[in-house]
Amino acid sequence: MVTKKLNTMPYTAREFSQKSYDENDEYAKKKITKFLINRGHLVIQDKENYNHDLVTKKNGKIFFFEFEVKRNYPFFSKKDYKFDSVSFLGRKRRLHNIMPYYYMILC
C-alpha cells in the first residue's frame, strides 16, 4: 500500500507580481490551448477579461477553464503533487459563481 506523505511545511502566499502573472498566464494559455485544440475544442475566448482564462466549445458544449502554474514544484500527476490541497482565492470563487469551470494546474 502506498501512502502519500502530507506536506507539513507551512507555505505562505507570495506577493502579487504582475511580471510573473503575465509570464505564467501566457505560458499556461499556450500549453492548454494547444492541448485542447488537439482534442477537438474550438477556442471561443482567450483574451484577458478578468473572467475565465479560456472558454472553448466541443460537440456543441461550452467549457470554461482556469489555470495556474506551479513553478519549482514539479509533478506528473496527483500521486506526486506535494501538496494535500489547492487554495482558491476570492476571484476563483467569483468565477465559479458565474460559471463552474475546470481548474488546471501546470508545472
N, C-alpha and C positions, 0 to 999 in steps of 0.2 A: 504494500500500500504506500503510495506516495502522498506525502502531506506537504502543503505549502507553508513555508516559514513566513510568518507575518512580519512585516517591517515594523520594528519598534522604535526606529529613529524618528524624531519629530522633524517634519518639513514645514517650512513657513512659505507663504506666498511671496513671490518676488514683486518688487515694484514694477508697475507697468512700464514697458519700453516700446515706444512707437516703432523704432527701428526693428526690434526683434519681432514685434507683431507683423509688420509689413513683410519681413523675410519669411517668417513661418507660415503666414496666411497664404502667400503666393505659392510657396513650396507645396503646401497641403492641397491647395486648389488644383495645381497642375497634376499632381500624382493621382488624386481621387477622380478628377475629371477624366483623365486618360483611362483609368481602371473601369469607370462606369460606362464610358463610350464603347470600350471594347466588349462590354456585356450588353450592348443594345440600348443604352439610355441616350436620350436626346437632351442636351442642356437647354433649359428654359431661361435660367437666370443664374449668373455667376459674378455679377458686378457687386461691389461693396455698397450695401444699402442699410447696413446695421440691422438687418434681419437675418434670415438663414444664409449660411455661407454658399449653399448651392441648391438649386431646385432643378429636378430632372423629370422626364416623362418616359415611361416604358409601358408598352402594351396598354395604353390608354389610362394608366395610373400615374398620379403625380407623387414624387418623392422629394422630401426635404432632408437636408443634411447639414450638420455642424461638425467641424473637425478641429482638432488640436494637435500640436506637435510636442512630443516629449523628447527633448534632447538630453543626451548624457545618461539616459536610462534605457539602453537597448532591450528590446523584447521581440519575440516572434509570435507569441500567442498569449492568451490569458493564463496559460500554465506557467510562463516565466515572467509575467508582468509583476514587478517587485512591490507594487502597492496593493493593499487589500480593498481599496475603493478609489473612486474618482470624485472630485468635487465639482459641483455645478454652481457657477456664480449666478447672481440675480438675473443677468442677461440671458442665461441659458433657460431659466425658469420662465422668463417673459416670453421667449421664443416658443417654448413648449406650450404655453397657454395660447399662443397664436395658432400654432400647428405643430403637433408632435413630429419628431424628426429622428433620423438615425444619427447617432453620435459616434464619430470615428476618431481614434487616436493613432497617430503615426509616430514612428521613431526614426 
